[in-house]
Each structure stands twice: as C-alpha cells, then as structure tokens.
Amino acid sequence: MTSPGADAPYDDAGQPAAEPLNPELAAAVDVARAAAEDEARPGDDPIGSPILTLDTTGEDSETAAAESSTPPPVGAHVGVEAEGTHAVTHHFESNYPGYVGWRWAVTVASVGAGEPVTVSEVVLLPGPSALTAPDWVPWRDRVQPGDLGAGDLLPTSPDDPRLAPGHLTGDDEEFSDVAKEVGLGRKRVLSFEGRTDAAERWHSGDFGPRADAAKLAPAACGTCGFFLKLSGSMGGAFGVCANEYAPADGRVVSVEFGCGAHSEVDVDVSSTVPVAEIVYDDATLEFEPRGTERG
C-alpha cells in the first residue's frame, strides 16, 4: 500500500496537484470586471452593497469617476486562480479609500466548452498588503486579572483544567452538613494544575521573593509574627499578612517575601556620633575680675 504522492519528490509527497486554468474562463476578464463594477456601483443603500458609498446621483461609476478626481472603485486586474475544472476567480484592485490593498474577487464558471460564462460570486477580500483587523479572540481569553468589577459575572467552563470534581459530595444530609463544616463537600476543588498555576503566580508576583520590597527587607515573612500560614499543601510556601501597616496586609505572601514592618525588626535609636563620657561646654566663657590691690 502506497501513499497518493509516493512517486513524487519528497517535498511534494501527498500534496494535491494545482488545478489547470480553464482558458475560456481565464479570458473572461471583461465579464468578471462588469460584475465587480455592478457590485461596487455607488448608491445610498448600505444593504445592497458591501460598501456604503456617498454618491447618490445614480450615475455610472465610470462616468462619475471621469467627472471627478476619484478613481473607479474597481481597479486593475491583478490575477486569476483556478477553483476547479469549470471555475476560476479573477482579482481586481479596490480603490475604495478605506480598503487600500483589498481586492475584488469575482468567481466565474461554465458547464463546458462553448457554454455561457456565468458569475457565481463577487466579494471584497483582503490582499497580501491589506490592513485587516486582528484575529478574533474569545472573550474568555481576553479577560485579564483585575477586569472583574462589582456585579460582573465570570463563569468557569465545565472543562476548566484548574478545577477537579469534589468526590466527597453525597445525598446524605448529615454527611453533607459535616463536610461543609470542615470545608469539604464542594462540587469542584482545585486541581493539581490549578494549585501549580496559583503558586507560580503568587511566587512571581508583587509579594514574592523577587519583589523589590523583599530584596530590601531585614527578614522574611516566614519568621514574622504577623504571618498567617495557609492550610493544606500551600502552607509550606505561602500565608497571609495580618499587619495593617505592611504593604501586603490581607494579601497572600510567599514565606520568602518581606518588608520593613517585620515583627522582629529593631531600630537602633542610638546616636551615630561618638560622645565622650566627660563633656566640656565651651559655648560660655566664665571669668573672675582681679582686683588692683596686691597682697
């Protein structure tokens, strides 16, 4: 058993051969141009044409272009490509001001040699140098941390890899009450991937060991009295700051983070200038007058 392109060179193996151009359809440039001009004819109906034009005189596009400096909407013929044995697509430059680099694509077809050439489709498509909008991104991928405001809803998908099914749920009401009391019984819990993502995000964030405050801190959060250790698998690396004067108050911090509000920081209040035990005050000069009489 051999692949379809086994006899072809390696680079072309398995690649479909290019369709040959139908010479009769390739020569039907005038038919394609007429169809494109008909589609691009100026008018005041934005539904009848893909482009809303402002010329409401009803004149032919070529006549209007001849009387003004504006070029016709359909420009030069720039190429033709085969769509099959009985169809080709002709490309014409677009002269619309807002569609520089775009092309009118007109597909013409016929059922056989000597049969009439018909127009199948006329569309305006971006060319190689056209300015186009960026690829569409689903809203779920566009949302960034901090975008969620009061009253906004951000549902998670059923296959969110950050979550895993909670296997401690059940129909027993007594069991459910106990499970909820100890923090279990949730429908979904963090998966290993979800915990790993959170740990990496917190470790590399503003309250991780690489933050500027941590580099200048006198000691780490892991030795601070205001450090509330997280429970579970995260407890060895993260906790919550409970110091109202610290920049991370109420935030999850790494045990390697630190700031100047560490509970065990002592400030040296002694003078940096050495002072002798005996101090002479020479700011005031005291003297006793001597009498004129000599003993």
Solvent accessible surface area in square Angstrom, and as a share of the most:
residue,aa,sasa,rsa
1,M,243,1.09
2,T,114,0.66
3,S,69,0.45
4,P,143,0.90
5,G,11,0.10
6,A,56,0.43
7,D,154,0.80
8,A,45,0.35
9,P,93,0.58
10,Y,199,0.76
11,D,124,0.64
12,D,79,0.41
13,A,45,0.35
14,G,50,0.48
15,Q,125,0.56
16,P,120,0.76
17,A,97,0.75
18,A,98,0.76
19,E,91,0.41
20,P,105,0.66
21,L,79,0.40
22,N,31,0.16
23,P,110,0.69
24,E,66,0.30
25,L,0,0.00
26,A,24,0.19
27,A,79,0.61
28,A,11,0.09
29,V,40,0.23
30,D,116,0.60
31,V,60,0.35
32,A,0,0.00
33,R,68,0.25
34,A,59,0.46
35,A,18,0.14
36,A,0,0.00
37,E,34,0.15
38,D,82,0.43
39,E,52,0.23
40,A,0,0.00
41,R,110,0.40
42,P,23,0.15
43,G,29,0.27
44,D,100,0.52
45,D,79,0.41
46,P,75,0.47
47,I,160,0.81
48,G,58,0.56
49,S,18,0.11
50,P,80,0.50
51,I,21,0.11
52,L,104,0.52
53,T,23,0.13
54,L,163,0.81
55,D,40,0.21
56,T,89,0.52
57,T,95,0.55
58,G,64,0.62
59,E,68,0.31
60,D,70,0.36
61,S,7,0.05
62,E,92,0.41
63,T,64,0.37
64,A,20,0.16
65,A,17,0.13
66,A,89,0.69
67,E,129,0.58
68,S,62,0.40
69,S,117,0.75
70,T,77,0.45
71,P,73,0.46
72,P,47,0.30
73,P,17,0.11
74,V,3,0.02
75,G,11,0.11
76,A,58,0.45
77,H,64,0.29
78,V,55,0.31
79,G,25,0.24
80,V,46,0.27
81,E,85,0.38
82,A,28,0.22
83,E,94,0.42
84,G,17,0.16
85,T,89,0.52
86,H,88,0.39
87,A,21,0.16
88,V,0,0.00
89,T,7,0.04
90,H,0,0.00
91,H,27,0.12
92,F,0,0.00
93,E,78,0.35
94,S,10,0.06
95,N,48,0.25
96,Y,19,0.07
97,P,117,0.73
98,G,66,0.63
99,Y,69,0.26
100,V,115,0.66
101,G,24,0.23
102,W,52,0.18
103,R,74,0.27
104,W,0,0.00
105,A,4,0.03
106,V,0,0.00
107,T,24,0.14
108,V,0,0.00
109,A,22,0.17
110,S,8,0.05
111,V,124,0.71
112,G,17,0.17
113,A,100,0.78
114,G,73,0.71
115,E,74,0.33
116,P,101,0.64
117,V,39,0.23
118,T,79,0.46
119,V,64,0.37
120,S,73,0.47
121,E,96,0.43
122,V,32,0.18
123,V,47,0.27
124,L,22,0.11
125,L,81,0.40
126,P,65,0.41
127,G,14,0.13
128,P,121,0.76
129,S,97,0.63
130,A,18,0.14
131,L,163,0.81
132,T,73,0.42
133,A,87,0.68
134,P,124,0.78
135,D,130,0.67
136,W,194,0.68
137,V,65,0.38
138,P,53,0.33
139,W,122,0.43
140,R,139,0.51
141,D,90,0.47
142,R,124,0.45
143,V,53,0.31
144,Q,104,0.46
145,P,125,0.79
146,G,81,0.78
147,D,85,0.44
148,L,98,0.49
149,G,39,0.37
150,A,114,0.88
151,G,78,0.75
152,D,76,0.39
153,L,162,0.81
154,L,79,0.39
155,P,91,0.57
156,T,61,0.36
157,S,22,0.14
158,P,132,0.83
159,D,117,0.61
160,D,16,0.08
161,P,80,0.50
162,R,115,0.42
163,L,50,0.25
164,A,29,0.22
165,P,87,0.55
166,G,13,0.13
167,H,160,0.71
168,L,87,0.43
169,T,74,0.43
170,G,43,0.41
171,D,148,0.77
172,D,84,0.44
173,E,140,0.63
174,E,133,0.60
175,F,89,0.37
176,S,26,0.17
177,D,94,0.49
178,V,85,0.49
179,A,4,0.03
180,K,144,0.61
181,E,146,0.66
182,V,97,0.56
183,G,41,0.40
184,L,81,0.40
185,G,22,0.21
186,R,141,0.51
187,K,172,0.73
188,R,77,0.28
189,V,46,0.27
190,L,83,0.41
191,S,18,0.12
192,F,154,0.64
193,E,84,0.38
194,G,3,0.03
195,R,84,0.31
196,T,47,0.27
197,D,52,0.27
198,A,8,0.06
199,A,27,0.21
200,E,107,0.48
201,R,136,0.50
202,W,77,0.27
203,H,62,0.28
204,S,68,0.44
205,G,33,0.31
206,D,114,0.59
207,F,38,0.16
208,G,0,0.00
209,P,30,0.19
210,R,147,0.54
211,A,17,0.13
212,D,106,0.55
213,A,41,0.32
214,A,18,0.14
215,K,140,0.59
216,L,156,0.78
217,A,22,0.17
218,P,86,0.54
219,A,39,0.30
220,A,38,0.29
221,C,14,0.09
222,G,42,0.40
223,T,96,0.56
224,C,22,0.13
225,G,63,0.60
226,F,82,0.34
227,F,34,0.14
228,L,104,0.52
229,K,144,0.61
230,L,45,0.23
231,S,105,0.68
232,G,67,0.64
233,S,94,0.61
234,M,30,0.13
235,G,3,0.03
236,G,66,0.64
237,A,42,0.33
238,F,5,0.02
239,G,0,0.00
240,V,41,0.23
241,C,13,0.08
242,A,49,0.38
243,N,11,0.06
244,E,128,0.57
245,Y,182,0.69
246,A,10,0.08
247,P,90,0.57
248,A,1,0.01
249,D,65,0.33
250,G,56,0.54
251,R,131,0.48
252,V,44,0.25
253,V,1,0.01
254,S,2,0.01
255,V,39,0.23
256,E,97,0.44
257,F,3,0.01
258,G,1,0.01
259,C,16,0.10
260,G,63,0.61
261,A,29,0.23
262,H,16,0.07
263,S,43,0.28
264,E,120,0.54
265,V,53,0.30
266,D,134,0.69
267,V,121,0.70
268,D,119,0.62
269,V,141,0.81
270,S,72,0.46
271,S,81,0.52
272,T,134,0.78
273,V,101,0.58
274,P,126,0.79
275,V,116,0.67
276,A,73,0.56
277,E,178,0.80
278,I,121,0.61
279,V,114,0.65
280,Y,179,0.68
281,D,115,0.60
282,D,133,0.69
283,A,93,0.72
284,T,98,0.57
285,L,159,0.79
286,E,155,0.69
287,F,165,0.69
288,E,155,0.69
289,P,119,0.75
290,R,228,0.83
291,G,68,0.66
292,T,137,0.80
293,E,160,0.72
294,R,233,0.85
295,G,130,1.25
